[in-house]
Amino acid sequence: MCGICGKYSPSGVKIEELNTMLATIVHRGPNDSGSYVNANIGLGSRRLSIIDLETGNQPISNEDGTIWVIYNGEIYNYRTLRMQLEAKGHSFHTNSDTEIIVHLYEEVGEHCVEQLSGMFAFALWDERQQKLLLARDRIGQKPLFYARDGSDFLFGSEMKAILALHRHAPELDPLAMHDYLSLRFILVPRTIFKHIQKLPPAHTLVFQNGQIRLRRYWQLSFREKLTLSEPETLEALREQIQRTVESHMISDVPVGAFLSGGLDSSLIVAILARDLERTPKTFSIGVEESDFDELPFARMVAKEYGTQHVEERVSANLIQSLPDIIWHLDEPSDPIAACMFQAAQLASSHVKVVLGGDGGDELFAGFDRYVGARYIDAYSLMPYTIRQGLMGPMLDRLTDSFRYKSLTQKLRWVHHLSLQATAAAQYAEATCFFRFTHEGKRELYSDALWRELGERDSTVAITEPFDHGEADDLLDRMLYTDFVTRLPEHSLVLTDRMSMAHGLEARSPFLDHELVEFLAKVPAKIKVQNNQPKYLMRKLAANYLPAQILQRKKQGFMLPIAYWFRTDLFPLVSQMLEQSYFVKAGWFKKENIQRLLEEHRTNRYDHHVRLWMLLTLDLWHQLYIQGVEQGAITEKLQELCLPQ
């Protein structure tokens, strides 16, 4: 695991430029630094040593030094590939998985990515062809960004590495902000910065002769289906998960595991302990507020399997970490970022590698929205005019408890989605409802900003793959859409940045591409039964986990931000938002933000996600656009957190 960066320039690359880029991503690789500079090309790497601690430093070349590679990630089938390559006469000088890429490229060129199993982003320079090859793993676990700067080409694991050399001042992309406010993510290839793009998952990029060429090398499809019985499916699934968890344990340093007490992380820990006979250290984050605290469930699993369990409670003062969180993210985000940041910080003081449950909900159909259509259809039996004219105003007058997925929230969610004309629109609004809908942004934006952005409805990012993706069944269309949007552009972004912020490698066994392909072939009717999400995983987990874990309602990895924004943190969030750049510059209407604050304070609506997203957007703008020092922002937040 590491961070990579580089530059191509017809006028030549200097080692000092590479060092400037590397200095921005030290946190991704605190153990070692390496670089290769030759005329027009410069490649740089920061290394977090996991495999081959002694000889695996990068960049790594082939025998005659004509091919060089820098790489971020883990290739879980590297030992098998190495044996095949050695049989063909290739000589290896390290025991690392990185060197596999060099020799595999010598054999099959750009198609080398198709034989790699794991999470990765790499850059390879072919001196003979004067060709730069960038590649990103199938699922999008590891990031890679790039930018054109005149005739120069820059790339890096994080956008800050590109910003360090880019001659243009950092500039906000208004369309990216527009989508972020509705979706909580920015759809590939766009980023929050106007001049920087991200390489899509399952793609390669070739930069050669001043031209960029993109190629997709893998596509997930939900169309081909297995004909196995349910017991046969469960047995095949058990074997597949056991293999992938075992493959993800490849390491020359100890491996731990996140343990939230939910199904996903609990099943991984159980398989580690019972099937693979490992006793990992496990890590959990909790809070004082009982309806958000998952520590009792995590302890239950830890006790069941005798793990070396470590836990920590966090409180409202974690808001002071926001500048650090945003700096590592390079972009604003929703409250889940803070949860991940705290969990990674805890784990990093004990291990270098952790396993997590990323992808479990998207692959096994674990979110409530996957079964919400039943309630929406029932509610929609009521005539539209009654729903719109009577039920809407009645629901609008209800107060909110701010509990996780409160009854008020659920009723308003069903009502709002029932007003949408198509299944695709319903599914898109299922996400936007908790952020800013198109109408919500109309109320937030100034008239001038609305004229600039209002014609673009951000829901197209969801409706397009929903209507035209590789899936037919309604549930499969939902899963496919999440797999190509929310998962890589939100969940995996947070996992990567928040773990690497602490020099921690996070691995996700459920995202092994062979397991992903298997689950895509499982018929939708087996994944959800009797209106129960995650049916298949629950059936499998029944052999491993206590009944209390199987029967508990989905909690979600969340902190009680809603409570804190109404009490301890209300003075902070109100002052920061009312005085934000976007209000002062006339982008957002101050009176609308004041309305959001007041409705939240008085329990009229739970606006905590919207308020958090606006807050982190403004803090991001201060850090990256206005150039305010990180320490100065932290100091201001600390002052506002003091008792009034």
HUBELDA-V377642 format. One record per backbone hydrogen bond with DSSP energy under -1.0 kcal/mol. CO is the residue of the C=O (numbers start at 0). NH is the residue of the N-H. If there is no record, write none. Layout:
co->CO nh->NH
co->CO nh->NH
This chain:
co->0 nh->47
co->2 nh->45
co->3 nh->156
co->4 nh->43
co->5 nh->154
co->6 nh->41
co->7 nh->152
co->8 nh->11
co->13 nh->17
co->14 nh->18
co->15 nh->19
co->16 nh->20
co->17 nh->21
co->18 nh->22
co->20 nh->23
co->21 nh->24
co->24 nh->27
co->25 nh->28
co->31 nh->46
co->33 nh->44
co->35 nh->42
co->37 nh->40
co->38 nh->12
co->39 nh->8
co->40 nh->37
co->41 nh->6
co->42 nh->35
co->43 nh->4
co->44 nh->33
co->45 nh->2
co->46 nh->30
co->46 nh->31
co->49 nh->251
co->51 nh->55
co->59 nh->68
co->65 nh->126
co->66 nh->61
co->67 nh->124
co->68 nh->59
co->69 nh->122
co->71 nh->120
co->73 nh->118
co->74 nh->77
co->76 nh->80
co->77 nh->81
co->78 nh->82
co->79 nh->83
co->80 nh->84
co->81 nh->85
co->82 nh->86
co->84 nh->89
co->85 nh->88
co->97 nh->100
co->98 nh->102
co->99 nh->103
co->100 nh->104
co->101 nh->105
co->102 nh->106
co->103 nh->107
co->104 nh->108
co->107 nh->110
co->108 nh->111
co->109 nh->112
co->110 nh->113
co->111 nh->114
co->112 nh->115
co->116 nh->75
co->118 nh->73
co->119 nh->136
co->120 nh->71
co->121 nh->134
co->122 nh->69
co->123 nh->132
co->124 nh->67
co->125 nh->130
co->130 nh->125
co->131 nh->206
co->132 nh->123
co->133 nh->204
co->134 nh->121
co->136 nh->201
co->143 nh->198
co->144 nh->155
co->145 nh->196
co->146 nh->153
co->148 nh->151
co->151 nh->148
co->152 nh->7
co->153 nh->146
co->154 nh->5
co->155 nh->144
co->157 nh->160
co->158 nh->162
co->159 nh->163
co->161 nh->164
co->161 nh->165
co->170 nh->193
co->172 nh->176
co->173 nh->177
co->174 nh->178
co->175 nh->179
co->176 nh->180
co->178 nh->182
co->179 nh->183
co->180 nh->435
co->186 nh->189
co->188 nh->197
co->191 nh->172
co->192 nh->195
co->196 nh->145
co->201 nh->216
co->202 nh->135
co->203 nh->214
co->204 nh->133
co->205 nh->212
co->206 nh->131
co->207 nh->210
co->210 nh->207
co->212 nh->205
co->214 nh->203
co->228 nh->232
co->229 nh->233
co->230 nh->234
co->231 nh->235
co->232 nh->236
co->233 nh->237
co->234 nh->238
co->235 nh->239
co->236 nh->240
co->237 nh->241
co->238 nh->242
co->239 nh->243
co->240 nh->244
co->241 nh->245
co->242 nh->246
co->243 nh->247
co->245 nh->248
co->246 nh->249
co->255 nh->354
co->256 nh->282
co->261 nh->265
co->262 nh->266
co->263 nh->267
co->264 nh->268
co->265 nh->269
co->266 nh->270
co->267 nh->271
co->268 nh->272
co->269 nh->273
co->270 nh->275
co->271 nh->277
co->279 nh->307
co->280 nh->256
co->281 nh->309
co->282 nh->258
co->283 nh->311
co->285 nh->313
co->288 nh->291
co->293 nh->297
co->294 nh->298
co->295 nh->299
co->296 nh->300
co->297 nh->301
co->298 nh->302
co->299 nh->303
co->300 nh->304
co->301 nh->306
co->306 nh->308
co->307 nh->281
co->309 nh->283
co->311 nh->285
co->314 nh->317
co->315 nh->318
co->316 nh->319
co->317 nh->320
co->318 nh->321
co->320 nh->324
co->321 nh->325
co->322 nh->326
co->323 nh->327
co->324 nh->328
co->325 nh->329
co->333 nh->336
co->334 nh->338
co->335 nh->339
co->336 nh->340
co->337 nh->341
co->338 nh->342
co->339 nh->343
co->340 nh->344
co->341 nh->345
co->342 nh->346
co->343 nh->347
co->346 nh->349
co->346 nh->350
co->351 nh->504
co->352 nh->255
co->353 nh->506
co->354 nh->257
co->356 nh->359
co->358 nh->362
co->359 nh->363
co->360 nh->365
co->364 nh->533
co->366 nh->369
co->367 nh->370
co->370 nh->373
co->371 nh->375
co->372 nh->376
co->373 nh->377
co->374 nh->378
co->375 nh->379
co->377 nh->380
co->378 nh->381
co->382 nh->386
co->383 nh->387
co->384 nh->388
co->385 nh->389
co->385 nh->390
co->386 nh->391
co->389 nh->393
co->390 nh->394
co->391 nh->395
co->394 nh->397
co->402 nh->405
co->405 nh->409
co->406 nh->410
co->407 nh->411
co->408 nh->412
co->409 nh->413
co->410 nh->414
co->411 nh->415
co->412 nh->416
co->413 nh->417
co->416 nh->419
co->421 nh->425
co->422 nh->426
co->423 nh->427
co->424 nh->428
co->425 nh->429
co->427 nh->430
co->427 nh->431
co->428 nh->432
co->430 nh->433
co->431 nh->434
co->436 nh->440
co->437 nh->441
co->438 nh->442
co->439 nh->443
co->440 nh->444
co->443 nh->588
co->445 nh->449
co->446 nh->450
co->447 nh->451
co->448 nh->452
co->449 nh->453
co->452 nh->455
co->456 nh->459
co->457 nh->460
co->458 nh->461
co->458 nh->462
co->459 nh->463
co->461 nh->465
co->462 nh->466
co->463 nh->467
co->464 nh->468
co->468 nh->470
co->469 nh->221
co->472 nh->476
co->473 nh->477
co->474 nh->478
co->475 nh->479
co->476 nh->480
co->477 nh->481
co->478 nh->482
co->479 nh->483
co->481 nh->486
co->484 nh->488
co->485 nh->489
co->485 nh->490
co->486 nh->491
co->489 nh->493
co->490 nh->494
co->491 nh->495
co->492 nh->496
co->493 nh->497
co->494 nh->498
co->495 nh->499
co->496 nh->500
co->498 nh->501
co->498 nh->503
co->499 nh->502
co->504 nh->353
co->506 nh->355
co->507 nh->510
co->508 nh->511
co->511 nh->515
co->512 nh->516
co->513 nh->517
co->514 nh->518
co->515 nh->519
co->520 nh->225
co->522 nh->525
co->523 nh->527
co->526 nh->534
co->528 nh->531
co->531 nh->528
co->533 nh->537
co->534 nh->538
co->535 nh->539
co->536 nh->540
co->537 nh->541
co->539 nh->542
co->540 nh->543
co->540 nh->544
co->545 nh->549
co->546 nh->550
co->555 nh->557
co->558 nh->560
co->559 nh->563
co->560 nh->564
co->562 nh->565
co->562 nh->566
co->563 nh->568
co->566 nh->569
co->568 nh->572
co->569 nh->573
co->570 nh->574
co->571 nh->575
co->572 nh->576
co->573 nh->577
co->574 nh->578
co->576 nh->579
co->579 nh->583
co->580 nh->584
co->581 nh->586
co->581 nh->587
co->582 nh->585
co->586 nh->445
co->588 nh->592
co->589 nh->593
co->590 nh->594
co->591 nh->595
co->592 nh->596
co->593 nh->597
co->594 nh->598
co->595 nh->599
co->596 nh->600
co->597 nh->601
co->598 nh->603
co->598 nh->604
co->599 nh->602
co->602 nh->399
co->604 nh->606
co->606 nh->610
co->607 nh->611
co->608 nh->612
co->609 nh->613
co->610 nh->614
co->611 nh->615
co->612 nh->616
co->613 nh->617
co->614 nh->618
co->615 nh->619
co->616 nh->620
co->617 nh->621
co->618 nh->622
co->619 nh->623
co->620 nh->624
co->620 nh->625
co->621 nh->627
co->628 nh->632
co->629 nh->633
co->630 nh->634
co->631 nh->635
co->632 nh->636
co->633 nh->637
co->634 nh->638
co->635 nh->639
co->636 nh->640
co->638 nh->641
